[in-house]
Amino acid sequence: MCNSFLQFFIDKVATARALISTPASDPSDHVLCSAVFDLFEPVSLMALEDVVGQIKPSGSPCDIVPPHFFKEVFPCIGQSVLTIINSSLSSGVVPQSFKHAVVQPLLKKPSLDRGMLANYRPISKLPFISKILEKVVHAQLKAFLDEHDILEVFQSGFKTRHSTESALLRVFNDILLATDSGEYVILVLLDLTAAFDTVDHNILVSRLQHLVGISGSALNWFRSYLEGRSMCVRLGGSESRSAPLSYGVPQGSILGPLLFSLYLLPLGSILRKHGICFHFYADDSQIYVPLKKKNACLKPLLLCLEDIKAWMSLNFLKFNEKKTEVMIFGPSGSSEPPPVDLGPLAHYMKPTVSNLGFKMDSDFKLDRQIGAIVKSSFFYLRQLAKVKPILAQKHFETVIHAFITSRLDYCNALYFGVSQSSLTRLQLVQNAAARLLTGARKREHITPILASLHWLPVHFRVHFKILLFVFKSLNGLAPPYLSELLHHYAPARCLRSADQLLLEVPRSKRKLRGERAFSIAGPKLWNALPLHVRQAPSLSIFKTYLKTHFYSLAFNPA
């Protein structure tokens, strides 16, 4: 069985690469990097202790020393580990034993047929000490990339201070503003098939050299890191034969996601060349184009998609046609059909699309998203009621937050401006969770219960999340693509409001479109805060002040 899984995973990648036809030319024109990163700095014992202390204790079944124990005894073995790490950095060679992955198949969904190999995803486990080495390399490489602004600005995957919510907040903002001005917007969602597994090592090394500026022993290190990798499959006490891994960024690694982002660097240049708006999250791509009512033309988008397809083929990446989705957004209240024939894209048109785990609809009512949250939350509340008797209240509250609050809060910044009836549906979920936790009767008034738990109602939680993004954006704690949407208010003449830390509020036309955009909703909510909240010196203090302010509004209204 282990050998069967191994062969299936190998054949899947080989088949995906074999089906890709290589185009004649490269449509990208990414600018070569002038910066140089030619060697790694040796790490100190103190810095290595910090790395080991922060890294998660997960490793490979082949580890002689379990990760938890490794971390405990590190003070005794630290000098030896330091020698191994610095030797690898200086020589540009990664030890062969660091490059063997043990794969454990995991069923994608409990409802799937366990007898079909295609229903399993490979979970790769690498030696713990190899992750320490990767963490050190990652820190130095990331510092170089940040210093020279090499990473794609509109890539939110695997980046600190970035999330699916920040990505969707920017995409929603752009679409809402375009439709507010009377334009239609076409959104195309693209997905890749086994993207991480089909990456070509030679192309990746070339990209690191020419587009990133890596050379010398540092480039040799990455070449050694990719070469000679192997894998086996383990189930229970059985293990398959070992097989070489000739393609792909190492799954389960620390460097893999960053290397994949660098592999995709030229993709942004193609989209910019065609004047197309976009946002990436790992291998998920969102492409959106405003369409004028008059002289609307889909040709630039179609030409761009052709170039993207050609570039993907040249780089051994393949679209997952089944997951390609298209949606049209129109001006608020408009019943007119879109002003352009979608042509080949019409086949992919959907009334609702799932974008980074969030269900979008063309009129921004978000009924499907909210309905899904309500349905799943009540399902879990029924299940949690069964385990309540065996848990202490403080532990049960933790479970409630894990299964219910996390669902209510996921991307809830996008709920700003939805109908009151939709927010009420979400509030009913929170009310039910509060009653289950406290044992309150169904007809008991909910406001005192929420107040006793210090749970802000859903309406305030939405505003809280938006203001959190505003504070982060103003203090360098948010993605640049959100920070650039906010501007400090600068009156034309000297006024007392000049030192009130206010933000400019752009004009909008439609309440259900422009006023819901982050660049407008954020400043409006921010300017309505008391001055002492806006002046909070740190994120933690801002959260405290903001929650106290909202708690007062929710439970102690004047």
Summary of the structure (lengths in Angstrom):
residues: 558
radius of gyration: 26.0
end to end distance: 68.5
largest distance: 77.1
contacts: 1709
relative contact order: 0.11
helix: 53%
strand: 12%
